[in-house]
Structures are given as C-alpha cells and as structure tokens.
Amino acid sequence: AGLLALGYADGFVGKGAALYDLRGCHEQGRPCREIDRIADQHKAFVLDFSAVPFIDSTAANTIEGLVRKTRKAGGIILISGASPTVTTTLGAHGVRTDDVPFARNLESAMDMAHRQLTHPISD
C-alpha cells in the first residue's frame, strides 16, 4: 500500500495513485464513509477538495477520524484544494492547517506526499 489520492484528477493515475472523487463529500458524508473503510490500507492520503464547495459536520468528523487513524498508524495525510469554507469547517472539527499540511492544488499535495514517503521528516 502506498499513496492514495482521494479526489478527481485523471492525470495522476500514471503515478500509481488510486483515485476517489470527493465532490459529493458534503452530502452527509456519503463518499467520506468509503474513506473510513480504506483508512488502514494505505500509508498516505491526499484528500482533494478542489471540487467541493462545502462539507457538513458528518463529513468533517469523518475526515477528522481519518486524520487521527492515519497519524496513529504512522501514515501521512494532506489536504488539497480546500476552499475557505471547507477549511473553516474542517478546522472547527479538529483538522487544522497547523496539524495537517494543506496544499493549493492536487499536484502540489501529491508531490508533498511522495517526498514525505521517500524522505520522512522525523518529529
């Protein structure tokens, strides 16, 4: 298990990333429940919110749980393309920019994740 990109970006298939579309994540956590089921199968997650205008508390809590599980297991998690509204909602549910790297776009987040997987930063 390696890098898993959660988002809509066909161009990353060639980099060996599995892709999931989070565009409906704001609808009572519907696709976010899928995230919870696969949380222990990968060492890195890139959550792409670039096509997500807002999320509700169910989705935000699911993402917070994924962050907690991933970190406990020693994994990497990054968030890309989050709007100010999504960032605020995530922050209100414990996913803050000082704890989880946020990237402007999916490509930057994927690059950051690949670097962290190949050259881990010690705490």
Salt bridges, closest charged atoms under 4 A:
ASP21 OD2 - ARG23 NH2 2.74
GLU27 OE2 - HIS26 NE2 3.87
GLU27 OE1 - ARG30 NE 3.63
GLU34 OE2 - ARG37 NH1 2.51
ASP36 OD1 - LYS69 NZ 2.69
GLU64 OE1 - ARG68 NH2 2.93
ASP111 OD1 - LYS15 NZ 3.86
